[in-house]
Amino acid sequence: MIKNLSKPFKWFFQLEAASGLVLLIAAIVALIISNSNFNELYFNSLNKYLFIGINNFGLKLSVHHWINDALMAIFFFFVTLEIKREFIQGELSNLKKALLPIIAAVGGMVVPALFYIFINYDNTDTLVGWAIPSATDIAFSLGVLSLLGSRVPISLKIFLTALAIIDDLGAILIIAFFYSGDLSISYLSLILISYIFLLTLNKFRIKKFLPYFLIGIFMWFFTYKSGIHATIAGVLLASTIPHRQKNKDFSLLIKLEHSISPYVAFMIMPLFAFANAGVSLSGLSFSTLLLPVPLGILLGLFVGKQVGVMLFSYASVKIKMAQMPDNSTWLSLYGVSILTGIGFTMSLFVGNLAFIENTQYIEGVKIGVLAGSLLSTLFGYFLLLFTFKK
């Protein structure tokens, strides 16, 4: 399917693989602290309120909300830059190459949601979490794949990356359409005006980031106040960043992507993991996993993901809509399909949005995400290790 690997993709893969290990460490530290004598300090620090602004213009949010609403807006800004570049000149710009990960990603979003809905169909309070098991964590999944080294064909790594990027796009659309609150027309109008200004900057191909940034700050504030989740501001801002028309042209998009990627990979995402993975395990038993929310997420991630990705991939190849990745087998593709069940970052994020008014289910979300991601990691890794064993 894919014979040549570009330098930007090599850089991206190495970055994501390393950040996956940092994410794992951050999650483990959060679990240890939240189950130690420092658990009160951990949770009290996250719930502490901070005011950021000048005089009366600003916001007072908890540390946890600053991380999830402000820092994650930068994460979504970065993700949208990646998506835009991939569609303009990356692997997703070639429809024939892109069809397999696109179709597989659709299966990987729809089937896990159906698993969750089947478990929670009779409870309207928990049914809102249907999208939680639909996302794949790029950093974690590539981090696990990187542990197998050069034995894994590069085409499978690209397939997993492209699929996870499509997953992120799906998650962005889900957040925008399904997890927004009561909308404010006045603030929505201000968002539109801000976006028009950004499009104007793009139209005139302004290559300095400062004007985009200044407008983006105001647009984030307007988005937060509008009822749409604040991270969507990062998506809107990134969509207006100009990209080069020819390989030798200067690209503000490429420059920004390379500039902020280390901060996103090694600061923002681990900080999010540290702030959201902490859950008390006291009193935890097997019966806890059988509750509707954790069970729906667990089955969605570990079973629904691999079934959806593999089923849709198999069907698309058999009817000749798509091609198998180079040097891969159905068993190796199945191993990668299992790894897509590592939801972690995005699943926790969507879970926080889904149960923002029913916080009693958040603990169940964390348990389901951690359990589903752990099972997907172990089964996917050892199956691929067996498949590529020399």
N, C-alpha and C positions, 0 to 999 in steps of 0.2 A: 504493500500500500504506500509506504513512505520510505524512500530510499536515502534521501539526504536530510541531514539535520542541521539547521541553521545555528549560527553562534548565539543569537539571542535566546533560542530555545535551550541550548546547553546551559547558558547562564541561569535561565529561569528554573530549569530542573534542579540544578545544583543548589540554588537558593532555597527552593521549596523543600527539597529533601532534608537540608540541614535544619531549616526552621521547624520541620515536623518533630525533630528530636527535642528542640527547645520547648515546643508546645507540650510534648509529653512530660518533660521535667516540670513545667509550670503547673500542669494538671495534678501531677503526683504531689508536689509541694502543697498545693491548695487542699488536697484530700487529707494530707498528714496534719496540716495546721488546723483544719476545721474539725478534726477528731482528736485534738490535743488540748492541753490546758490553755492554749492561746486562742481557742475558738471564739471566745467573746470578743477579744481584740480584733480578730479577723473580720467578724460580721459587723461589729460596731464601726470599724474603720470604713468599711464599704458603705455603711448607711450614714456616715457623717456628711453634712451639707457644706458645699463650697459655693461662694458667689464669685462669678467671673464677669467682669464688665466695668463700666465707668459710670459712676454716680447711679442714676436710676435706670440706665440702659445696660442690661445684662441679665443673666440668669442665675438662679440659686438652685442647684441640683445636688443630689447625693453623689458621692464618688462613684458609686456603681452606675448611676445614670450618665455621668460624664464619660465613663468608659464606653458604655453601650450606645450612647446617642451621639457623642462628639468624636471620640477616637475611632469608633467603628464607621463613622461617615468617611474618614480618611481611608479605612480599609476598603469600603465600597467604591470610593474614588479610584483607588488603585486597581481593584478588580475590573471596573468598567474600562479603565485604560487598556488592560490586558484583552478584554473582550473586543474592544474596538479595533485594536491592532490586529488581533487574530482574524477578524472578519475582513479587514482591509487588505492585509498582505501576509497573513499567517496561514496556518493549516486549515482554518475555517473559511478561507477565501476561495478555496477550490471545492466546489460542491461535491465532486466525486469522492474526494478524500474526506470531506466533512460529514458525509451522510451517515457513516457507521456510528461515530460518536454522538451525532445529533439524535439519531433514532434510538440508540442505546440509552442516552440520557433521558429521553421522553419515557421510555419504559422504566428507567430507574427513578423517575419522579411519580409516575402514575400508580404503579403496582404497590410500592410501600404505603402510599396514601390509602389505597384500597384495603390493605391489611389493617391499618390503624382504624379506618372507618368501620370495618367489620367487627373489631373488638369493642368499639365505642359508639356504635350506631344508636344505642338506646339512651345515651346520656348527652344532652345538649351542652352541658357545661364542659365536658371533656372532648366533645367532637371537634371543637375549634382547633385542636392540636393536630389535625390531619396532615398538615404540611411538614411537621417536625422531622419525620424520618425520610424526607424526600431529597435531602441535600448531602453532598459528598465534600469532605474536607480535603482540599488539594494538598496542603502541607503534610498532614498525617499520612494520607494514602501514598503519596510519592516518597515520603520518608521511609515507610515500610518497604516499598518496592526497591528503594536504593540499597537496602540492607542485603539484597540478593546480588548486587553488583552488576558486572557486565554480562552475567548469564541471561539476564532478561533482555530480549530484543528491544532495541530503541523504539521500534514501531509501537510496542505495547505501552511504553512509557508515554509516548505522544498520544495514543488513544486514551489513556487514563486522564492525562492532563486536559485534552480537548473536551472529554466527557464532563470532567469536573467544572470546567469553565462554563459549559452549557448549563450545568446544574446551578451554578451561581447566578447565571442570567435568569433562570427559572425562579430561583429564590427571590431575586430582586423584584420580579413581576408579582410574585405571590405577596410579598411584603407591601408593595404599592397598592395592590387591589383588594387584598383580604385582611390586612392587619393595620389599617388606618382607622383613626377614631372619627369623631364628629368633625366635619370639615368647616373651616372658616373661609367664607368667600373673599373677605378683604385680604387675608394673608395669602390665599391662593392667587389672587390678582397680583400681589407683590412678587410672588414666585415667578409668575408669568412674565412680568416686566423685567425682573432680574435675568431670566433666561433669554429674553429678547436682546438685552444688552450683551450677554455672553455670546449669542449667535452673531451679533454685529461684530464683536471682536474677532470671532472666527472668520467671518466673511472678509474682513480686511486683513486676515492672516497676521494678526498681532502675535509676535513671537516672544514677548515677555510675559512671564506668568503672573507678575504682580497685579495687573488689572483684573485678571481672571480670579485671583485669590481674594481680592478685596470684595468684589461682587459676590463671590462664593460664600464669604463669611456672612454677609447680610442674607443671602438666600438660605443658608443653613438655619439662621434665626427665624426667618419667615416660615420655613418648612416645619420647624419644631412647633411653632405657634399655630400652624394651619390645621393640624390633625393628621397629616401624613407623617409617617415616621421620618425622623430627621436625617437618617442615613441616605434617604433618597436624594437629598441635596448633593451628596457626593457623586451619585450616579449622574444627575443632570449636569453638574459641573464638568465631569470627565467627558461626557458626550460632546462637549463643545471645544475641547482641546484640539487644536489643529495637528494633523499628521502629514508627513511629507508625501508628495505626489510621486517622486522618484527616489531611488535608493540613495543618491548622493545629496539630496536636499536635507536641510536641517529640519528636525522633527521635535517640536516641543513635547509631544506625547512621549516619544522615546526617552527624551531627556528626563522628564518627570518620573516616568516609570522606573528608570534606573536609579534616580536620586532618592526616591522615597521607599523603594522596595526593601532595603535593609531595615528601615525603621518599622515598616509594616510587619515584616517577617520575624524580626527579633525583639521588637518592643511592643507594638500594639496587639498583635495576636497572642503572644504569651501573656500579656497583661490581662487581656480579655479572658483567656483560659484560667488564669489565676483567680480572677474575680468571679467567675461563673461555675467553676468545677467544684468548688467547696461544698460538700454535703455531709451531714452527720450520718455516720453508718451505725450509730448505736441503735440497737433494736432491729437492725436490718435482718431479714430472714428471707428464705426462698419465697414465702408467701407474699412478700412485698412486691416481688417481680411479677406476680400474678394479678396485681391490681390493673385496672383498664389502661391507665395512662402509660406506666412503664412497660407493660406487656405489649401494648400497641406499638410503642416506639421500638422496643426490642425486636419484635417480629418484623416490623417494617424495615428496620436497618439491616438486620442479619439475614432474614429470609426474603423479604420483599425486594430489596435492592438487587441481590444476585439473581433472583428469578426474573425481575423486570429487565435488567440489563442483558442477561443471557438470552432470554426468550426473544426480545426485540432484535438483538444482534443476529441470532440464528435465523430468524424469519427473513430479515432484510438481506442476508447473504444468500439464502436459499432461493429467494425470488429474484436475485441478481440486482437488487437496488444498491447494494454496497459491497465492498470487498473486504476480505479478511486482512488484518495487519500482516505485513511481511514477516516471514520466519516464525509465525505463530501457529499454534494448534488450538483446537476447541477446548482442550483441557487447560492450556495456559490462559486463554481468554476467559474461561470460567473462573480461574484463580483471581484474575484482575477484577472480574465482576463482583467477587466476594469482597474485595478491598474497597469497592465503592460504598459498602455499608459502613465505612468509617465516617460518620457524620459530624461528630464532635463540635467544632466551632460554629458552623452554620446551624446545626440542629439545636444547639443550646441557645443561639441567638433567636431563632424562630420560636423556640419554646418560651422564652421570656416575653416575646410579643403576644403569643397566643394566650398566655395565662396572666397577662398584666393585671387583670381585675380579679383573677382567681388564683392568688399566690399560693394557696394550699396545695396546688398541683405541681409547683416548681420542683420540689424535692423529687417527686416521681419522674419528672422530665429528666433531671440530672441522672438519676439511677438508670432509667431506660436508655439514655444516650450513651452513658459510660459502658453499660453492659453490652449493648448492641455493637458499639464501636470496638470493644475489646474482643468479642467473639469474632467479628469480621477480620480484625487484625490477625488473630491467632490462626484461624482456619485458612484465610487467604495466604498468609505468609508460608505456612507449612505445606499447603498444596502446591504453591509455586516452587518452594524449595525441593519438593519431591519431583515436580515436573522437569525442573532444569538441573537436577542433580547430575553431576558429571561422573 
